Amino acid sequence: MRRLRSTLIAGLLLAGTVADADQYRSQARVPEGEGASKDLNAQLNSTNDPYAKALLLRELAGQAAGRKDYEQAAKYLDEAIATGALSGPAADQMRATLGKLRVGSGDPASVMKNIEPLYKAGKALPPEQLVALGAAYLQQKRYKDAAGALAKGVAARPNADISWRRALYAAYVGAGEEGEAAKVLETVLRDQPSAKDDWFRLSALYLKAGNSARAQASMEVASRLGYIVNEEQRLQLIGLTAQIGAPYAAGSLMKGWLDGQQLPRSATNLRTLAGLWIASRESALSIAALNDALKAAPSSELYLQLGQLHLDREEYPKAIAALQQAIATGAKSGPAYMTLGIALYQQAEVDAAAKAFRDAAQYPASRKLAEQWVKYLDSGRAREQAITALATRKSRRDDGTPELATGLLNGPVNVADAEAPVGVPATPDAASPVAASGSAGLTPVGAEQGSNAAGTIPPWTGGLTRSQWPAAFKPGGKLVDPFPNDKPKYTITASNFVQYVGQLSDGHRALFAKYPDYTMPVYETRRTVAFPQAIYDATKANNGRASAPAADSLEGAKLGFPFPQPKTGVEVLWNHRVRYRGDAVQLSYKQAVVAADGAIRNLGNVVFRVLFRYGNISQPGDVTRDNMLAYGTLSVAKPGGSPEFVALFHETANSLKTARGIWVLLVNVGKMFRVPPIGYDQPFPETDAIQFIDMVDMYNGLFDRYVWKLTGKRELLIPYNAYRLSDGRYKNAQLLTKGHFNQAGARYELHRVWVVEATLRPGNNHSFGRRLFYVDEDSWNVVLVENYDPAGRLWRFQEGHLLPLYDVQASFAVPSLTYDLKAGSYFAERLFSESPAIQYGVKMDDQDFLPASVKNKYSR
């Protein structure tokens, strides 16, 4: 970047600035009695006349500009303008000259100060100033802004200097507009074919775009010009290809040259190849390259990487061997021992795993998490689960059952294994009112449009749209209750709940039985959920096109709900998993555990950033091609503190093809820790083990451990239109009451819900033997979950208070509660009452969610 800046400055047409210096000499008026040969600084110090000072300062500026000391010249002009002695036109002319001098200085802060206000005001600027501003943006990594200014500057100057065009290329690459970058380089090479590095850059751009023919043609021209003849030049092309975000193309190129002996199989080159495959998430190729690199030059770092890759692939014995070798050769650290402990646990070597976690606990950054593992492993339940899981994996391999692997611990299950739904035909009749989403009888997302027979559930009439926003709502602020005058129709209590038992879930009935002061205020039903038209159109297109060939894979779906007419429980849960929640979102909220005695524990500040790839209206993703649902980060910190760890996830649409990627950054040591694609009933941090990984967002994870049965629909009282719990009227301390959440601000309404029953598949292991999911028909949000222990007793009850987000036309469970009915405690998350509003449209890019990017952003 420094060399680019100096090249840019040299390429700027600064003749005007030097001409101004000559102009100063011809027009400066020296005060009477003073000779031109006198020292100007002495003259400046000896006069009190503001006008004389201004002219002397302008003369000094001219001399400095003649020496090309543009920064000093600019300082003199600043002082001259500050005298206030110049007329308006003269001061304006001096300010224009000052702008030119700031361009010449190349100092980004100076350029921004003097030129950006004019640029934003729409003033006509000369090409030199546009390019200088673009260069300043480029140094600040404001790539889109840089591209805009540079493009205008280049377009305004016929045959623009090549340094200008190279800067424009760099801006386009940074902004992810590789096609435009390639066009710019083509013009550079047309005018200057001897620019060797630009041939490499152009070929790398073609490779990333998948245009191997043009990439090959570019390289052939470069080769004929004699630019690619040795190892250094080949490695340069590989490096450039990787730098523009195409590690797989770079790895393929490098492997071809290694196999063809055009690159030596040195330890350094083999390590580079392994790094490219790792960046490409090609685990099999990464392992082969790492093994080759270890043969050439063993190192603890490579053993550690190899162990992590084997762990990701659930090749636990190989992971253990590699990790033990890494530690033996010097990689002693908290993350290394943590990874070893996980691998040992998966092999049911519980004692050895406990020792590894105790070793990890000796390191401050990993102490807390390691101690949680030790506590868990000291329980007999942990040993029993590990042995059962290992035996299940072995039996699957031993009986010849193919493992569709890369699932979480156990292989995924085909949808065909699930039981058929109740009351839903296998193939909808084309003449039926449920034949197509948005057809007669259904809303655009597949809900029943009409009212129920009793009229207690009204028809859906479009939801809460922009025209119905409360007058007090300000875009970007907290949502305002659109029904401030609504009062409860009636309140259900522990003494009268039996009258309403037909409309209550077992979870709510259990809360009434356990807590005499528990209440449910019931309001008029308002079907307020609405989605953007693009979601409606995409949902209609998905109907009959989308498929889940295996439970843990989604194909043929784009943007909208995949299954508006679900035939299986898995399809209902897929609708929940990929529901529209905005394109790019940042949530900042509180969470806490309320113990049985009412003590509030683990109060934390959570920041959740997510870039949706599926369900992204501005940049719709393609799950069949990209296999990506979302990128995100989650950090939890104590009040007033900074995060101790940050979790990064890459959520995939087809776990058979690529498992979800999960990393944890230990902030205090700046170490990025790749963890296996964990899930199921592993406790979520900071929840006192009340919430498991697959309970996040009501349900989160794979479907392979359960048989999923769609049992039909029910009319149920569920938490809905929960605006009063997040608009700021309650403090968190008021909401987090002993035994159960404070119900004063809650709102329950009668709605139709899909009911999905999940029964633990024989031979699988999970803390919950059976689970019932209740899914709101209008939003496809899971709103209630009843989780039963293996003995069939209701254990944990999840309640998501549905909040229709009328500002973006989406919906979310805010807040979300998990009750431990045995322990008498509960976990509350997404508490927004004392937190800022949800932020939508936050500028995010795929590159922000690379492990290296997250590490650089959060490490201290």
Secondary structure, 3 states (H helix, E strand, C coil): CHHHHHHHHHHCCCHHHHHHHHHHHHHCCCCCCCCCCCCHHHHHHHCCCHHHHHHHHHHHHHHHHHCCCHHHHHHHHHHHHHCCCCCHHHHHHHHHHHHHHHHHHCCHHHHHHHHHHHHHCCCCCCHHHHHHHHHHHHHCCCHHHHHHHHHHHHHCCCCCCHHHHHHHHHHHHHCCCHHHHHHHHHHHHHHCCCCHHHHHHHHHHHHHCCCHHHHHHHHHHHHHCCCCCCHHHHHHHHHHHHHCCCHHHHHHHHHHHHHCCCCCCCHHHHHHHHHHHHHCCCHHHHHHHHHHHHHHCCCHHHHHHHHHHHHHCCCHHHHHHHHHHHHHCCCCCHHHHHHHHHHHHHCCCHHHHHHHHHHHCCCHHHHHHHHHHHHHHCCHHHHHHHHHHHHHHHHHHHCCCCCCCCCCCCCCCCHHHCCCCCCCCCCCCCCCCCCCCCCCCECCCCCECCCCCCCCCCCCCCCCCHHHCCCCCCCCCCCCCCCCCCCCCEEECCCCHHHHHHHCCHHHHHHHHHCCCCCEEECCCCCCCCCCHHHHHHHHHHCCCCECCCCCECECCCCCCCCCCCCCHHHHHHHHHCCCCCCEEEEEEEEEEECCCCCEEEEEEEEEEEEECCCCCCCCCCHHHHCCCEEEEEEEECCCCCCCEEEEEEECCECCCCCCEEEEEECCCCEEEEECCCCCCCECCCCCCCCEHHHCCCCCCCCCCEEEEEEEEEEEEEECCCHHHCCCCCCHHHHCCCCCCCHHHCCEEEEEEEEEEEEECCCCCCCCCEEEEEEECCCCCEEEEEEECCCCCEEEEEEEEEEEECCCCEEEEEEEEEEECCCCEEEEEEECCCCCCCEECCCCCHHHHCHHHHHHHHCC
